[in-house]
Amino acid sequence: MRVALLALAFALVAPPALAQDDGEPPPLHARPTSGEASLFSGRTLGVGETMVAGGVGWPGLFAMFQHAVTSSFNLGARAGLTYGSPMMALVPAVGAELGAPIRIHLYGEGDVDLAAYLEPVLALSEGAAAGELGTVYAGDLGWSSRLELGAVLGLRVQERLTLLAGAGGHVGFVHVPAAGDPTVVGAALARFGIEGLISRDTMLFAVIDGGIGFAADRGPGAPVFDAGLVSGLFRVALGLGYLL
């Protein structure tokens, strides 16, 4: 009798358990493809993880962090000191900026992840970095704001090594109050990079952005950045990240 009762109990309990084991996996967009940390690729951090990082290159140096609110939504902050313009043209000028980088995981399968990225940025700088290169206002205080956005793929080519490639751009304003009204600027960019883990928690990275910047026409004799309406744009960062 006891054997029969145990068999009946197992028959009642086992099907739900087996159904859970055979159930549908989590949606692809809800998870990154591996647990390896990444700061710039399409593979977002795991839920609850926080990564801090610092980097140097052109047009400046920065410190930042990102926190995984969920495994598909990473939010952070970035502070930088600049010695060039991040907006357009290869312009030497001193400034500082604050940003809020965001990554949203869209798709993951195998060793490939796709994410959207965006970052609102506010900067104070010499006028040369805010469009007044070649004018009498180049040394005056200026400000700029921009929204960076795009999409980036991450390919985990082997354990602890990820390549990334993406495309995007930014749109915003530059303004030197002494020179007149704000001017609309924008850019179209390609992004390439590499991330390598030297331990589970420590990462080296290199990221390059390249493309063209463009600006609204301010009339004859007053091109923004003294480069006409279109100019080249280049940014590079080399740095170190650590998973807390």
HELIX and SHEET records of a PDB file:
HELIX    1   1 ARG A    2  ASP A   21  1                                  20    
HELIX    2   2 LEU A   28  ALA A   30  5                                   3    
HELIX    3   3 GLY A  127  ALA A  130  5                                   4    
HELIX    4   4 PRO A  177  ALA A  179  5                                   3    
HELIX    5   5 VAL A  224  ASP A  226  5                                   3    
SHEET    1   A 6 THR A  50  TRP A  58  0                                        
SHEET    2   A 6 GLY A  60  THR A  70 -1                                        
SHEET    3   A 6 PHE A  73  GLY A  84 -1                                        
SHEET    4   A 6 PRO A  92  GLY A  99 -1                                        
SHEET    5   A 6 VAL A 112  GLU A 126 -1                                        
SHEET    6   A 6 ILE A 102  GLU A 109 -1                                        
SHEET    1   B 6 THR A  50  TRP A  58  0                                        
SHEET    2   B 6 VAL A 230  LEU A 243 -1                                        
SHEET    3   B 6 THR A 202  ALA A 215 -1                                        
SHEET    4   B 6 THR A 183  LEU A 197 -1                                        
SHEET    5   B 6 LEU A 161  HIS A 175 -1                                        
SHEET    6   B 6 LEU A 141  GLN A 158 -1                                        
END                                                                             
